[in-house]
């Protein structure tokens, strides 16, 4: 996930699974920890705001 040697930060992450429930939360530049997302497909971070995703926590049920 992401790039190497190109200095391009990750802004948003989408994760999808067919059978499991995914829970996740992201820490975003200038925002802090965002609300938890859950479901079979989740999106973490922001899109189009040029804010770096600094940390991610994921867990599966």
C-alpha positions in Angstrom: 0.0 0.0 0.0 1.4 3.4 -0.9 4.6 4.3 -2.7 8.3 4.2 -1.9 10.9 6.9 -2.8 8.2 9.3 -4.2 7.3 11.3 -1.0 3.6 10.8 -1.6 1.7 10.3 1.7 -1.4 8.1 2.0 -4.6 10.1 2.3 -7.3 7.5 2.3 -7.6 3.7 2.5 -10.5 1.5 1.5 -10.6 -2.1 2.7 -13.1 -4.7 1.7 -13.8 -8.3 2.7 -16.4 -10.7 1.7 -17.2 -12.5 4.9 -15.9 -10.6 7.9 -16.8 -7.4 9.7 -13.9 -4.9 9.7 -13.5 -2.2 12.2 -11.0 0.6 11.7 -10.0 4.1 12.8 -7.5 6.5 11.3 -5.4 9.4 12.8 -5.3 12.2 10.2 -3.1 15.3 10.0 -4.7 18.4 11.6 -7.8 16.4 12.6 -6.6 13.7 15.0 -8.4 10.4 15.5 -11.5 10.2 13.2 -14.7 8.3 14.0 -14.6 4.5 13.8 -15.8 2.8 10.6 -17.2 -0.7 10.4 -18.7 -3.0 7.9 -17.6 -5.4 5.1 -16.1 -2.4 3.2 -14.7 0.6 5.1 -12.9 3.8 4.1 -10.5 5.5 6.4 -8.9 8.9 6.2 -10.0 11.8 3.9 -10.2 12.2 0.2 -9.2 15.3 -1.8 -8.2 17.3 1.3 -4.4 16.7 1.1 -4.2 15.6 4.7 -1.8 12.8 5.6 -3.1 9.6 7.3 -0.6 9.2 10.1 -1.8 6.1 11.8 -4.4 3.3 11.3 -5.9 0.7 13.7 -7.8 -2.2 12.2 -9.5 -5.3 13.7 -11.7 -8.0 12.4 -14.6 -9.8 14.0 
